[in-house]
Amino acid sequence: MSIPQQPNIRLVNAADYRDSYANSIQIRVSVWDFLLVFGRLNPLNAQDVEVQNFQGIYLSPQQAKALLTILEQNVRQYEGTFGEIKLDPSITAQQGQIN
């Protein structure tokens, strides 16, 4: 059985395309989809942080798994070039939500 040839893909930005910086990602999961909510952390004082969400993206479970795969590949490549990415131990020790 032969493998079908992949189509040529042309990437085009939509008129409303924009780049944004996010340092907070929340993930919400249902049986049908994954919702990635992107935001920016805004420290208000020593104890309080506000998260300003600016974009939510819905993904099918299949696209979420494909995203996981491509992120893993890119993080490995990044670390191979620039060294290990270190996470704050207090964050990785927490159970539950990580902003």
C-alpha positions in Angstrom: 0.0 0.0 0.0 1.5 3.3 -1.0 1.4 6.4 1.2 -0.6 9.2 -0.3 1.5 12.3 -1.2 1.1 15.2 1.1 -0.4 18.3 -0.5 1.5 21.5 -0.9 0.6 23.8 2.0 0.6 27.6 1.6 0.5 29.6 4.9 -1.5 32.8 4.7 -2.3 35.2 7.6 -5.9 36.3 7.9 -6.7 40.0 7.9 -7.3 39.8 11.7 -4.1 37.8 12.4 -2.0 39.2 15.3 1.0 38.1 17.4 0.7 38.5 21.1 2.7 37.6 24.2 1.2 35.2 26.8 2.8 34.2 30.1 -0.4 32.5 31.3 -2.2 29.6 29.6 -5.2 27.9 31.1 -6.5 24.7 29.6 -10.1 23.6 30.0 -11.1 20.2 28.7 -14.4 18.7 27.7 -15.3 15.4 26.0 -15.4 17.2 22.6 -12.6 19.7 22.8 -9.7 21.5 24.6 -9.9 25.2 25.2 -6.5 27.0 25.5 -7.0 30.5 27.2 -4.0 32.8 26.7 -3.4 35.7 29.1 -0.8 38.0 30.7 0.0 38.0 34.4 -0.2 41.4 36.0 1.2 41.6 39.6 -1.0 44.0 41.6 1.0 43.8 44.8 3.2 41.3 46.7 0.2 38.9 47.3 -2.1 39.5 44.3 -1.7 38.8 40.7 -4.3 39.5 38.0 -4.5 37.5 34.8 -5.8 39.4 31.8 -7.1 36.8 29.3 -7.0 38.0 25.7 -7.6 34.9 23.5 -9.3 31.5 23.7 -8.6 28.8 21.1 -10.6 25.6 20.8 -8.8 22.5 19.6 -10.2 19.0 18.9 -8.6 16.2 21.0 -6.7 15.1 17.9 -5.3 18.7 17.3 -4.4 18.9 21.0 -2.4 15.7 20.8 -0.7 16.9 17.6 0.1 20.2 19.4 1.6 18.2 22.3 3.8 16.3 19.9 5.1 19.3 18.0 5.7 21.3 21.3 7.7 18.3 22.7 9.8 18.2 19.5 10.5 21.9 19.6 11.3 22.0 23.3 13.8 19.2 22.8 15.3 21.0 19.9 15.5 24.3 21.8 17.1 22.6 24.8 19.6 20.8 22.5 20.6 24.2 21.2 20.4 26.5 24.2 20.4 24.1 27.2 17.8 22.8 29.6 14.8 25.0 30.4 14.6 25.3 34.1 11.3 25.7 35.9 10.8 27.3 39.3 10.7 24.3 41.7 7.9 26.0 43.7 5.8 25.9 40.5 6.6 22.3 39.5 5.9 21.1 43.1 2.3 22.5 43.0 -0.6 20.2 42.2 -3.3 21.6 40.0 -3.2 24.9 38.1 0.0 26.4 36.9 -0.3 29.9 35.4 
